[in-house]
């Protein structure tokens, strides 16, 4: 048995956004087809609110470091824990968000890795 989205149990807990469930579903499908691949992910979500694109990824623990001006809806907030980037929140900075999410995935600890397996 395989699961994705709300039905899946991951070490970090449930993903609370459909994009996270979609990525899990793709990994589950590859495993159902016999590919035996691990699900690696940096959890993320976004919301568009009245011309403001808010994007969030990783774990928002640690020390926040802000670039830009949140009051002007143009900023990136990086969260650093034990010297490593572990999370980010961006306002209207989609390219910077992609770069930060990729950096988190390449971090020393790497993204969360879960081997899909039948239950």
SEDRENKE-83028 format. One record per residue: residue in one letter; x, y, z of N, C-alpha, C, O, CB in turn. Coordinates in steps of 0.05 Angstrom, whole numbers, always signed. Glycine has a CB too. Layout:
BEGIN
NODE  resn      nX      nY      nZ     caX     caY     caZ      cX      cY      cZ      oX      oY      oZ     cbX     cbY     cbZ
NODE     A       X       Y       Z       X       Y       Z       X       Y       Z       X       Y       Z       X       Y       Z
...
END
This chain:
BEGIN
NODE  resn      nX      nY      nZ     caX     caY     caZ      cX      cY      cZ      oX      oY      oZ     cbX     cbY     cbZ
NODE     X     +17     -23      +0      +0      +0      +0     +18     +25      +0     +38     +26     +14     -19      +0     +24
NODE     X     +10     +44     -15     +25     +70     -17      +6     +92     -10     -19     +90     -12     +37     +74     -46
NODE     X     +17    +115      -1      +0    +137      +7     +14    +163      +0     +39    +164      -2      -7    +136     +37
NODE     X      -2    +184      -4      +9    +211      -9     -11    +231      +2     -34    +225      +6     +13    +216     -40
NODE     X      -1    +255      +7     -18    +277     +17     -28    +272     +45     -13    +263     +62     -42    +280      -1
NODE     X     -54    +277     +50     -65    +275     +77     -64    +247     +88     -64    +243    +112     -94    +285     +76
NODE     X     -63    +227     +70     -63    +199     +79     -35    +189     +86     -32    +168     +98     -75    +181     +58
NODE     X     -14    +204     +79     +13    +196     +84     +23    +204    +111     +16    +225    +122     +32    +207     +62
NODE     X     +40    +188    +123     +53    +194    +148     +82    +198    +143     +96    +178    +136     +47    +172    +171
NODE     X     +92    +222    +147    +120    +228    +142    +133    +236    +169    +119    +245    +187    +124    +251    +121
NODE     X    +160    +233    +171    +173    +240    +196    +168    +269    +205    +166    +275    +228    +203    +236    +194
NODE     X    +165    +287    +185    +161    +316    +192    +132    +322    +196    +125    +345    +203    +172    +333    +170
NODE     X    +114    +303    +192     +85    +308    +195     +72    +312    +168     +86    +309    +147     +80    +332    +213
NODE     X     +47    +318    +168     +32    +321    +143     +40    +346    +129     +45    +367    +141      +2    +321    +149
NODE     X     +40    +345    +102     +43    +369     +86     +16    +382     +85      -5    +369     +83     +53    +363     +57
NODE     X     +15    +408     +88     -10    +422     +89     -17    +437     +64     -32    +456     +65     -10    +441    +113
NODE     X      -6    +429     +42     -11    +443     +16     -13    +423      -6      +2    +402      -5     +11    +464     +10
NODE     X     -30    +428     -25     -34    +408     -47      -9    +403     -63      -5    +381     -73     -56    +417     -65
NODE     X      +9    +423     -65     +34    +420     -81     +51    +398     -68     +64    +383     -82     +49    +446     -83
NODE     X     +52    +398     -41     +68    +378     -27     +56    +350     -32     +71    +331     -37     +68    +384      +4
NODE     X     +30    +348     -31     +16    +322     -37     +21    +313     -65     +24    +289     -71     -14    +324     -31
NODE     X     +22    +332     -84     +26    +326    -112     +54    +314    -116     +57    +294    -130     +23    +351    -130
NODE     X     +75    +325    -103    +102    +314    -104    +103    +286     -92    +117    +269    -102    +122    +333     -91
NODE     X     +90    +282     -69     +89    +256     -56     +76    +236     -75     +85    +213     -77     +74    +257     -29
NODE     X     +54    +244     -88     +40    +226    -106     +57    +217    -129     +56    +193    -137     +15    +239    -117
NODE     X     +73    +234    -140     +91    +227    -162    +112    +206    -152    +118    +187    -167    +106    +252    -173
NODE     X    +122    +210    -128    +141    +190    -117    +127    +163    -112    +138    +142    -119    +154    +201     -91
NODE     X    +103    +164    -101     +88    +139     -96     +83    +124    -123     +86    +100    -124     +62    +145     -82
NODE     X     +76    +139    -143     +71    +127    -169     +96    +114    -181     +94     +91    -191     +60    +147    -189
NODE     X    +118    +127    -179    +143    +115    -189    +150     +89    -174    +159     +70    -186    +167    +135    -187
NODE     X    +145     +89    -148    +150     +65    -132    +130     +43    -139    +138     +19    -140    +148     +71    -102
NODE     X    +105     +50    -144     +86     +30    -153     +94     +17    -179     +87      -6    -184     +58     +42    -155
NODE     X    +108     +32    -195    +118     +21    -221    +144      +7    -218    +156      -2    -238    +121     +44    -241
NODE     X    +154      +3    -193    +178     -13    -188    +204      +2    -189    +225     -11    -190    +179     -35    -207
NODE     X    +203     +29    -189    +228     +44    -192    +244     +46    -166    +268     +54    -167    +222     +71    -202
NODE     X    +232     +41    -142    +246     +41    -116    +262     +67    -112    +286     +67    -109    +265     +18    -114
NODE     X    +247     +90    -113    +260    +116    -109    +252    +128     -82    +230    +123     -72    +252    +135    -132
NODE     X    +269    +144     -71    +264    +158     -46    +249    +184     -52    +253    +196     -73    +290    +163     -30
NODE     X    +232    +192     -34    +219    +218     -36    +236    +238     -21    +238    +237      +3    +190    +217     -24
NODE     X    +247    +257     -36    +263    +278     -24    +247    +304     -28    +238    +309     -50    +292    +280     -36
NODE     X    +245    +319      -7    +229    +343     -10    +238    +364     +10    +247    +358     +32    +200    +337      -6
NODE     X    +234    +389      +3    +235    +411     +21    +206    +420     +22    +196    +431      +2    +255    +434     +12
NODE     X    +192    +417     +44    +164    +424     +45    +160    +453     +38    +176    +470     +45    +152    +418     +73
NODE     X    +138    +458     +23    +134    +486     +14    +104    +491      +8     +89    +472      +6    +150    +492     -11
NODE     X     +98    +516      +7     +71    +524      +0     +71    +553     -10     +92    +567      -7     +51    +521     +23
NODE     X     +49    +562     -21     +47    +590     -29     +18    +599     -28      +0    +583     -26     +59    +594     -57
NODE     X     +15    +625     -28     -12    +637     -29     -10    +663     -44      +9    +679     -40     -24    +640      -1
NODE     X     -29    +669     -61     -31    +695     -74     -53    +711     -60     -76    +702     -59     -37    +692    -105
NODE     X     -46    +733     -49     -65    +750     -34     -65    +778     -44     -47    +793     -37     -59    +749      -3
NODE     X     -85    +786     -60     -88    +814     -68     -62    +826     -79     -53    +847     -71     -97    +831     -45
NODE     X     -50    +812     -99     -26    +822    -111      +0    +815     -96     +22    +823    -104     -27    +851    -114
NODE     X      -2    +801     -74     +21    +793     -58     +24    +763     -61      +7    +747     -53     +18    +801     -28
NODE     X     +48    +754     -71     +54    +726     -72     +71    +719     -48     +93    +729     -45     +69    +718     -99
NODE     X     +61    +701     -31     +75    +692      -7     +83    +664     -12     +67    +646     -18     +57    +695     +19
NODE     X    +109    +658      -9    +120    +631     -12    +136    +624     +12    +151    +640     +23    +138    +629     -38
NODE     X    +131    +599     +22    +144    +589     +46    +156    +562     +41    +143    +545     +28    +123    +589     +70
NODE     X    +180    +557     +52    +191    +530     +49    +209    +524     +73    +218    +542     +87    +208    +528     +23
NODE     X    +213    +498     +77    +230    +489     +98    +219    +492    +126    +194    +492    +130    +256    +503     +97
NODE     X    +237    +494    +145    +229    +496    +173    +235    +525    +183    +258    +535    +180    +245    +475    +191
NODE     X    +215    +538    +194    +219    +566    +202    +227    +568    +231    +215    +581    +247    +193    +581    +198
NODE     X    +250    +555    +237    +262    +557    +263    +289    +571    +260    +298    +574    +237    +266    +528    +276
NODE     X    +300    +579    +281    +326    +592    +280    +324    +622    +278    +303    +633    +285    +341    +581    +256
NODE     X    +345    +634    +269    +347    +663    +268    +338    +673    +241    +349    +665    +221    +376    +672    +274
NODE     X    +319    +691    +240    +310    +703    +215    +330    +724    +205    +339    +741    +221    +282    +714    +217
NODE     X    +336    +724    +179    +352    +744    +167    +336    +755    +144    +329    +740    +125    +380    +732    +157
NODE     X    +331    +781    +144    +313    +794    +124    +329    +810    +104    +347    +825    +111    +293    +812    +138
NODE     X    +322    +806     +78    +332    +823     +57    +307    +836     +44    +287    +822     +41    +350    +808     +36
NODE     X    +309    +861     +36    +286    +874     +24    +269    +888     +46    +278    +892     +68    +269    +855      +8
NODE     X    +245    +895     +38    +227    +910     +56    +200    +896     +58    +184    +900     +40    +224    +939     +47
NODE     X    +195    +881     +79    +169    +868     +82    +145    +887     +81    +124    +880     +71    +168    +852    +108
NODE     X    +149    +912     +91    +127    +931     +91    +119    +939     +62     +97    +947     +58    +135    +956    +107
NODE     X    +138    +937     +44    +133    +943     +16    +125    +917      +0    +123    +918     -25    +157    +956      +3
NODE     X    +122    +895     +14    +115    +869      +1    +137    +861     -18    +130    +850     -40     +88    +871     -13
NODE     X    +162    +865     -12    +184    +858     -29    +207    +850     -10    +224    +866      -3    +193    +881     -48
NODE     X    +207    +824      -2    +227    +815     +17    +231    +785     +17    +214    +770      +7    +219    +824     +45
NODE     X    +254    +777     +27    +259    +748     +32    +269    +746     +61    +287    +761     +69    +280    +737     +11
NODE     X    +258    +728     +75    +266    +722    +103    +277    +694    +103    +263    +675     +99    +243    +726    +123
NODE     X    +303    +692    +109    +316    +666    +111    +319    +658    +140    +324    +675    +157    +344    +667     +97
NODE     X    +315    +633    +146    +317    +623    +174    +342    +605    +175    +344    +586    +160    +291    +608    +182
NODE     X    +360    +612    +193    +386    +598    +196    +387    +586    +223    +382    +599    +244    +410    +618    +192
NODE     X    +393    +560    +224    +395    +545    +249    +422    +530    +249    +427    +515    +230    +371    +526    +253
NODE     X    +438    +533    +269    +464    +520    +271    +481    +525    +246    +495    +507    +236    +461    +490    +275
NODE     X    +479    +549    +236    +496    +557    +213    +485    +548    +186    +498    +553    +166    +522    +547    +217
NODE     X    +463    +535    +185    +452    +525    +160    +425    +537    +153    +409    +541    +171    +450    +494    +160
NODE     X    +421    +543    +128    +395    +553    +119    +375    +530    +122    +379    +508    +112    +396    +563     +90
NODE     X    +353    +535    +136    +333    +514    +140    +305    +522    +131    +288    +504    +129    +332    +506    +170
NODE     X    +300    +547    +126    +273    +555    +117    +274    +583    +105    +293    +598    +108    +254    +554    +140
NODE     X    +252    +590     +91    +250    +616     +79    +221    +624     +75    +203    +608     +71    +265    +617     +52
NODE     X    +216    +650     +76    +191    +663     +69    +197    +685     +50    +213    +702     +56    +175    +673     +95
NODE     X    +184    +685     +27    +188    +707      +7    +162    +720      +0    +141    +708      -2    +201    +695     -18
NODE     X    +164    +747      -3    +142    +763     -12    +149    +774     -39    +167    +791     -42    +136    +786      +9
NODE     X    +135    +765     -60    +138    +775     -88    +167    +772     -98    +177    +789    -113    +130    +804     -89
NODE     X    +180    +750     -91    +207    +744    -100    +209    +715    -109    +223    +699     -96    +228    +751     -78
NODE     X    +195    +707    -130    +194    +679    -138    +221    +667    -145    +227    +644    -139    +175    +675    -160
NODE     X    +238    +682    -159    +264    +672    -167    +281    +667    -142    +295    +646    -140    +278    +691    -187
NODE     X    +282    +686    -124    +297    +683    -100    +287    +660     -83    +302    +645     -71    +297    +709     -83
NODE     X    +260    +656     -83    +248    +633     -69    +259    +607     -81    +266    +589     -66    +218    +634     -70
NODE     X    +258    +604    -107    +268    +580    -120    +297    +575    -112    +305    +552    -106    +266    +581    -151
NODE     X    +314    +596    -112    +342    +593    -105    +345    +584     -75    +361    +567     -69    +356    +619    -109
NODE     X    +329    +597     -57    +331    +589     -29    +322    +561     -25    +334    +546      -9    +314    +609     -12
NODE     X    +300    +553     -38    +290    +525     -35    +311    +505     -45    +315    +484     -32    +264    +521     -50
NODE     X    +324    +511     -67    +346    +494     -77    +369    +493     -58    +381    +471     -54    +355    +504    -105
NODE     X    +376    +515     -46    +398    +516     -27    +392    +499      -2    +409    +484      +8    +404    +545     -18
NODE     X    +367    +500      +7    +359    +483     +30    +362    +454     +22    +371    +438     +39    +330    +490     +39
NODE     X    +353    +447      -2    +355    +419     -11    +384    +409     -12    +389    +386      -8    +341    +416     -38
NODE     X    +402    +427     -18    +430    +420     -20    +445    +422      +6    +469    +416      +7    +444    +437     -41
NODE     X    +432    +430     +27    +445    +435     +53    +459    +410     +63    +454    +388     +53    +425    +445     +74
NODE     X    +476    +413     +82    +491    +391     +94    +473    +368    +102    +480    +345     +96    +507    +400    +118
NODE     X    +451    +373    +115    +433    +352    +123    +416    +342    +100    +405    +320    +101    +415    +362    +145
NODE     X    +414    +358     +79    +398    +350     +55    +369    +352     +61    +361    +357     +84    +406    +322     +46
NODE     X    +353    +348     +41    +324    +348     +45    +315    +323     +60    +331    +304     +62    +309    +351     +19
NODE     X    +291    +323     +69    +280    +300     +82    +279    +277     +61    +270    +282     +39    +252    +306     +94
NODE     X    +288    +254     +68    +287    +231     +50    +270    +209     +62    +275    +201     +85    +316    +221     +43
NODE     X    +250    +200     +48    +233    +179     +57    +232    +158     +36    +225    +163     +13    +204    +190     +64
NODE     X    +239    +133     +43    +237    +111     +24    +208    +101     +24    +197     +94     +45    +257     +88     +32
NODE     X    +197    +101      +1    +169     +91      -2    +171     +60      +0    +189     +48     -12    +156    +100     -29
NODE     X    +153     +49     +14    +152     +20     +17    +123     +11     +20    +107     +25     +32    +170     +10     +40
NODE     X    +117     -13     +11     +90     -23     +15     +86     -28     +44    +105     -35     +59     +86     -49      -1
NODE     X     +61     -25     +53     +54     -31     +81     +40     -57     +83     +32     -65    +105     +37      -8     +93
END
